[in-house]
Amino acid sequence: MYARRRRRYFTLMAICLVLFVSAWAFVRLWSVPAAIALCAVAMVLPPLAVIVGNRREPDDRWWDEPPEDDLPPDDRWTGDDRPPRDGGGR
């Protein structure tokens, strides 16, 4: 639930930081294009982490959903339950 989503978010953000710091700490000494590629990957991770962190899981109840036992009865009209039409209009 919430802890699982939070763990995924922080894992992705930690990977982002590791990529960024390692790119400019020691990868740039061997290859500047590789360091730039690592930074590009690190740039994509924060928005992805937010999406993953806010994704609803099957067992989560969302903020605007009532509990299962408080659901109203089905109020769809079927067949004879409809009120009579006035015939007015055009």
C-alpha positions in Angstrom: 0.0 0.0 0.0 1.4 3.4 1.0 4.7 2.1 2.3 5.3 0.0 -0.9 4.7 3.0 -3.1 6.9 5.2 -1.0 9.7 2.5 -1.1 9.5 2.4 -5.0 9.6 6.2 -5.2 12.7 6.5 -2.9 14.4 3.6 -4.8 14.0 5.4 -8.1 15.1 8.7 -6.6 18.2 7.0 -5.1 19.1 5.5 -8.5 18.7 9.0 -10.0 21.1 10.5 -7.5 23.6 7.6 -7.9 23.6 8.0 -11.7 24.0 11.8 -11.5 26.8 11.8 -8.9 28.7 8.9 -10.5 28.4 10.5 -14.0 30.3 13.6 -12.9 32.5 12.1 -10.2 34.3 9.4 -12.1 32.5 8.4 -15.4 33.5 11.7 -17.0 37.1 10.8 -16.5 36.7 7.9 -19.0 34.0 9.2 -21.3 32.2 12.5 -21.4 29.5 11.2 -23.7 28.8 8.3 -21.3 28.5 10.8 -18.4 26.0 12.9 -20.5 24.0 9.7 -21.2 23.9 8.9 -17.5 22.7 12.4 -16.8 20.0 12.1 -19.4 18.8 8.8 -17.9 18.9 10.5 -14.4 16.8 13.4 -15.8 14.0 11.0 -16.9 13.8 9.2 -13.5 12.2 11.9 -11.2 9.0 12.2 -13.3 8.8 8.5 -13.6 9.3 8.1 -9.8 6.4 10.5 -9.2 4.2 8.5 -11.6 5.1 5.2 -9.9 4.8 6.7 -6.4 1.3 8.0 -7.1 0.0 5.0 -9.0 -3.1 3.4 -7.4 -2.8 -0.3 -6.5 -5.7 -2.8 -6.5 -6.0 -2.9 -2.7 -5.8 0.9 -2.2 -8.9 2.9 -1.5 -8.7 6.3 -3.2 -9.4 9.5 -1.4 -12.9 10.0 -2.9 -14.2 6.4 -2.6 -16.5 5.4 0.2 -15.8 2.2 2.0 -17.2 -0.9 0.5 -19.9 -1.3 3.1 -21.2 2.3 2.6 -21.9 2.0 -1.1 -25.4 3.1 -2.0 -27.8 0.6 -3.6 -28.0 0.4 -7.3 -30.4 3.1 -8.5 -30.5 2.5 -12.2 -33.9 2.6 -13.7 -35.0 -0.6 -15.5 -38.2 -1.3 -17.4 -41.4 -0.4 -15.5 -39.6 1.8 -12.9 -39.4 4.7 -15.3 -41.8 7.6 -14.7 -44.4 8.3 -17.4 -43.5 10.7 -20.1 -45.5 13.9 -20.5 -45.6 13.8 -24.3 -44.6 17.5 -24.3 -41.7 18.9 -26.2 -42.1 19.6 -29.9 
